[in-house]
């Protein structure tokens, strides 16, 4: 990394990345996961939460917003720390008028 991650527990990922590429996860000061990939440029950093696992999988909730309103919810599950394009995925549609 060019610069240290912010805080002892954080996730660094590309602004325009996808499918789990170029991710670095730090927990309590230790890097616990990194992924390679083609993305360069700007990165964002987020706080990391060591979420509980269910049946040895880590579920992640992803919300899609349209004009500030929730339009969809996706649940991704993975055995590792980073979800990828092959991770289990269940989409949910939220119906309302925009």
N, C-alpha and C positions, 0 to 999 in steps of 0.2 A: 504494500500500500504506500502511496505517496505521502499520505498524512494519517496520523493515528485516528482510529474511530472515536467518536464522541461518547464519553461515558464508559463505564466498565461493561455494560451489556447493551449492545446495539447491533443493527443490521445495516449494512451498506449495500446499495444496489443501484444499477444504472437508471437514470431518469426515463429513458426510452427502451429499457430492456424488457425481456419476456422469457417465459419458459424456464425460469430458474438460473439463467446465465449470469455470470459475473457477480455472484453474491458472496459476501463475507459476513459471518455471524460471530459476534464476540459475546461471551457470557462470563461475567465476573472476572473480566480481564484476560481470559483465554480465548483464542480463536477456536471455535468448535466445528466450524464448517466453512468451506470455500468451494466455489464452483468456477469453472473456466467458461469462456465464451467470447463472442466477437465484439462485444459492446465496449465503446470507448466514450470519452467525453464527460459529461456531467453526471454526478452521482448524488443520491440522497441518502441520508442516514435517519433511521427510525429507532425508537427504543425497542429493545428485545424483551419479550415476556416468555419465560419457560413454561409454556402451556402444558396442561396435563394431556397424556396420551390415552387413547381409547382403543382397546384391542391391539396395542403396540403401534397404533397409527397416530400421527399428529394431524388433527383436523384444522383446517384454516378456512375462515369465512371471508368471502370477497363480495363486496356490495357494488353494484353498478348504479350510478346516479345519472339522471337526466334532468336538467334544469333544477338541480337542487333537491330532487325527489328520488327516493329509491325505486329502481325499475327492475332490478333482478338481484338474485343472491346465488352465489356459487359456493359449494362446499368441496374443497379439495382435501384429499387424504394422502399421506405419504409415510413410509417407515423412517425415512431420514429427516433431516432438518429443513430441506429445501424441496418445495413442490416443483414438478416438471410437467412437460406436456403429456407425459405418460401416466401421471398420477391419477388416482381415482377421482372422478368429478361428477357431482350431481347439481344440475342447474335448477333454479327456481325462478318463476316469473311472478312479478308483483303487478297486478292489474289495477290501474287507475287512469284517469284522464290527465293529460298534461296541458 
